[in-house]
């Protein structure tokens, strides 16, 4: 069992959601510094970082 207790199917789902968050962060209009901080949060804390980004993070511009 891994550290987060997420494996198999749920691990793949979390990976897909984190990739979506990172793409959205990179495509946002935020400053480079903010993008880096958000990306690091999502990268190092996948589940918690994604949930925080979902609530308060920058979104990609349309």
N, C-alpha and C positions, 0 to 999 in steps of 0.2 A: 504494500500500500504506500502511496506517495504522501508527501507532507500535507497537502490540502484535503486528502481523502477523495479527490475527484479523479476518476480513472475511466477508461473505456469511452463509452458514448458521451458521458457528461464532460469528459476532458476535451473531446473533439468539439463539442458545442461551445465550451468556454474559450477554446483556441479561436474558433471562428468569430465569436463575439469580440474578443480582444483585437483580432486583426481588423474587424470592422471599426472598432473604436480608434485604433491607430491610424487607419486611413482617413477617418473623419477628422481626427486631430490635425493631421498633416494638411488636409484640405481647408482648414478653417482660416479665418482672417486674423487670428490672434498673433501676437508677437512671437518671434522665434524662441525667446526664453520661456514663454508660457507653454508653447508647443512641446519643448524639450521636457519641462517639468511634468506635464500631463502624460507624455509618452513614457517617461521613466516610472511614473506611478502605475500606469496600466501594465508595463512590462514586468516590474518587480513584485507587484501585488495584483496578480491577474484577476481574482474574483472581487476583492475589495476595491481595487483600482477601477475596474469596469463599473461597478455599482456607483462609485463616487462620480466617475465621468458621466454616467447616464443621467445623474441628477443635476450636476453642476458644471459639466465640462463644455468646452467649445465645440460647436458643430461645424461641419463643412459648409462652405458657402454654396448657394445654389446657382 
